[in-house]
């Protein structure tokens, strides 16, 4: 008989393969499935968008004025306020002095520093840390504040007649740096407020010229156009270097600036 070409011969069965029983590794010895591990989300790479801090809304209370509510809202949403609290600084203004020091090299080890208008103490903290154990830091303010380790504090109005002499006694010698972050309470009357600001700056400069050692530096808060007129002329006459600066830590809507004068020529 002719063989049917369309039919294929059956395949020979090979040796039977041993089936290996796979153990269920997804179960523990007690038979329960363990918790699945979830990878932590990778931190964003440089250039990627960072998550923004949530904005804090403050409702106006029946017993709180609108101006107080706006101030509180600004404080709660200020990144420098949050950072100062996290890093142990008394106030956000500490970052202003840190920026000025980084730019101009004001604070040096073993230096003698006077801080005028020092409450709540942020600038005193920065000064103490920068000058070290052998530095000498004193401050004055009519506002009461907790002690700052490493600094001497005089609770007194700087404009009082005996204040400069008391500060000089505490300092015990010539100063290397005089800082003034003083600001007069505003009245809402532009001309009056400007006169008060200039008067404070001039009083601070009078004191600085009296206590600074040759080569010393002076930093003072000013507003609007900065140090002008007679004040600016005095600075240029008595210091080798005079420049205005606005630290990034200053609020964007604020008109404050700082005048930095270095290289005191001394009194002839």
C-alpha positions in Angstrom: 0.0 0.0 0.0 1.0 3.5 -0.7 1.9 5.5 2.3 -0.2 8.6 3.0 2.4 11.4 2.7 0.1 13.9 4.4 0.2 12.1 7.7 3.2 12.7 9.8 4.7 10.1 12.1 4.0 10.6 15.7 6.9 12.2 17.7 8.6 9.9 20.1 8.1 10.8 23.6 11.4 11.9 25.3 12.4 11.2 28.8 9.9 12.7 31.2 11.2 16.0 32.7 11.0 16.2 36.4 8.7 19.0 37.5 10.2 21.1 40.3 7.7 22.4 42.7 8.2 26.1 43.2 7.7 27.3 46.7 5.6 30.3 47.2 8.1 32.9 48.4 5.4 35.5 48.7 4.3 33.8 51.9 5.9 33.8 55.3 6.4 30.8 57.5 3.0 31.4 59.0 1.3 31.5 55.6 0.5 35.2 55.6 1.7 37.4 52.8 4.2 40.0 54.0 3.7 43.7 53.5 4.9 45.0 50.2 7.8 47.4 50.3 7.3 50.7 48.6 10.3 52.6 47.3 10.7 56.1 48.5 10.0 58.7 45.9 13.3 60.0 44.5 14.2 63.6 45.4 13.8 66.0 42.5 16.9 66.5 40.4 18.5 69.9 39.9 16.4 72.0 37.6 13.1 70.2 38.4 10.3 72.1 40.1 10.5 72.0 43.9 7.3 71.6 45.9 6.1 74.9 47.2 5.3 75.6 50.8 1.6 75.8 51.5 0.4 79.3 52.1 -1.1 80.0 55.5 -4.3 82.0 55.6 -5.3 83.9 58.7 -8.9 84.9 59.3 -9.7 88.3 60.7 -10.8 87.9 64.3 -13.4 90.0 65.9 -10.9 91.1 68.5 -8.0 91.6 66.1 -7.4 94.7 63.9 -6.9 94.2 60.2 -3.4 95.5 60.3 -2.5 92.9 62.9 -4.1 90.2 60.8 -2.1 91.3 57.7 1.2 91.4 59.8 0.5 87.9 61.2 -0.3 86.5 57.7 3.0 88.0 56.4 5.0 86.5 59.3 3.5 83.0 58.9 4.2 83.0 55.1 7.7 84.5 55.3 10.4 81.9 54.4 13.0 83.8 56.4 10.8 83.8 59.5 10.4 80.0 59.2 14.1 79.5 58.5 15.2 81.7 61.4 12.9 79.6 63.7 14.4 76.4 62.4 18.0 77.5 62.7 17.7 79.2 66.1 18.0 82.8 65.2 16.0 85.3 67.2 14.7 87.1 64.1 14.7 87.1 60.3 16.9 90.2 60.4 19.9 87.9 61.3 20.1 87.0 57.6 20.5 90.6 56.7 23.7 90.9 58.7 24.9 87.5 57.5 24.5 88.7 53.9 26.2 92.0 54.6 29.1 90.2 56.4 29.5 87.7 53.5 29.6 90.6 51.0 31.9 93.0 52.9 33.7 90.9 55.5 32.6 93.0 58.5 32.8 90.5 61.3 36.2 89.2 62.3 37.4 86.9 65.1 38.3 88.7 68.4 36.6 91.9 67.2 34.8 94.4 69.4 31.3 95.0 68.2 28.5 97.4 69.3 24.9 96.8 68.1 22.6 99.8 68.4 18.9 98.9 68.5 19.6 95.2 69.1 16.2 93.8 70.1 15.2 91.0 69.7 18.9 89.9 69.5 19.4 88.4 66.0 22.3 90.6 65.2 23.9 90.0 68.6 23.7 86.2 68.0 25.4 86.6 64.6 28.1 88.9 66.0 28.9 86.6 69.0 29.2 83.5 66.7 31.4 85.3 64.2 33.8 87.0 66.6 34.2 83.9 68.8 35.1 83.4 72.4 37.7 86.1 72.4 35.4 88.7 70.8 33.5 91.3 72.7 29.9 92.2 71.8 27.6 94.7 73.4 24.1 95.9 72.5 21.6 98.5 73.5 17.8 98.7 73.2 15.0 100.2 75.2 13.0 97.1 74.6 13.4 94.2 77.1 14.8 91.0 75.6 16.2 87.7 76.9 19.9 87.5 77.4 22.1 86.5 74.5 25.0 84.2 75.6 28.3 85.9 75.0 26.9 89.4 74.7 26.4 92.3 77.1 23.0 94.1 76.8 22.1 97.5 78.1 18.4 98.1 78.4 18.2 101.8 77.7 17.2 104.3 75.0 20.3 105.0 72.9 19.2 108.7 72.6 19.2 109.1 76.4 22.0 111.4 77.5 24.0 108.9 79.5 23.6 105.9 77.0 26.8 106.4 74.9 29.0 106.7 78.0 27.5 103.5 79.5 28.1 101.6 76.3 31.7 102.8 76.1 32.2 101.5 79.7 30.7 98.1 78.7 32.9 98.0 75.6 36.1 98.6 77.6 38.1 100.0 74.6 37.8 101.0 71.0 35.3 99.2 68.7 36.1 97.5 65.4 32.5 97.6 64.2 29.4 99.7 65.1 26.1 98.3 63.8 22.8 100.3 63.8 19.5 98.6 62.9 17.6 101.3 64.7 14.3 102.5 63.2 12.1 105.3 64.6 8.4 104.5 65.0 6.5 105.9 62.0 3.9 108.6 62.3 2.5 108.4 58.7 3.8 111.9 58.0 6.5 111.4 55.4 8.6 114.5 56.2 8.5 113.9 60.0 9.4 110.2 59.5 12.4 111.1 57.3 13.7 113.6 59.8 13.5 111.0 62.5 15.4 108.4 60.4 18.1 110.9 59.6 18.4 112.0 63.2 18.9 108.3 64.3 21.5 107.7 61.6 23.4 110.9 62.6 23.3 109.9 66.3 24.7 106.5 65.4 27.4 108.0 63.3 28.4 110.4 66.1 28.8 107.5 68.4 30.7 105.5 65.8 33.2 108.3 65.2 33.8 108.5 68.9 34.4 104.8 69.6 35.8 103.3 66.4 39.4 102.3 66.1 41.3 103.3 63.0 40.3 101.0 60.2 36.9 100.2 61.8 33.6 99.9 60.1 30.1 101.3 60.5 26.8 99.8 59.2 23.6 101.8 59.5 20.0 101.3 58.4 18.7 104.1 56.2 15.6 104.4 54.0 14.4 105.7 50.6 17.4 107.3 48.9 19.8 106.1 51.5 22.5 108.3 53.2 22.3 111.7 51.6 23.4 115.3 52.2 25.5 116.0 55.2 25.4 112.4 56.5 26.8 111.0 53.2 29.5 113.7 53.1 30.6 112.9 56.6 30.9 109.2 55.8 32.9 109.9 52.7 35.2 112.2 54.6 35.9 109.9 57.5 35.9 106.5 55.8 37.9 105.0 52.9 34.9 103.1 51.5 31.2 103.9 51.5 28.5 101.9 49.7 24.7 101.2 50.0 23.4 97.7 50.0 20.0 96.0 50.2 20.2 92.4 51.5 17.9 89.8 49.9 16.5 89.2 53.3 15.0 92.6 53.4 11.4 92.5 52.5 10.8 93.3 48.8 8.2 96.0 49.6 10.4 97.7 52.2 12.3 100.9 51.5 15.1 100.1 53.9 18.7 100.0 52.8 22.0 99.8 54.7 25.0 102.1 54.3 28.3 100.4 54.8 31.3 102.5 55.6 34.7 100.8 56.1 38.3 102.0 56.8 37.7 104.6 59.5 40.4 107.2 59.2 40.3 108.2 62.9 39.9 111.6 64.5 42.8 113.9 63.9 
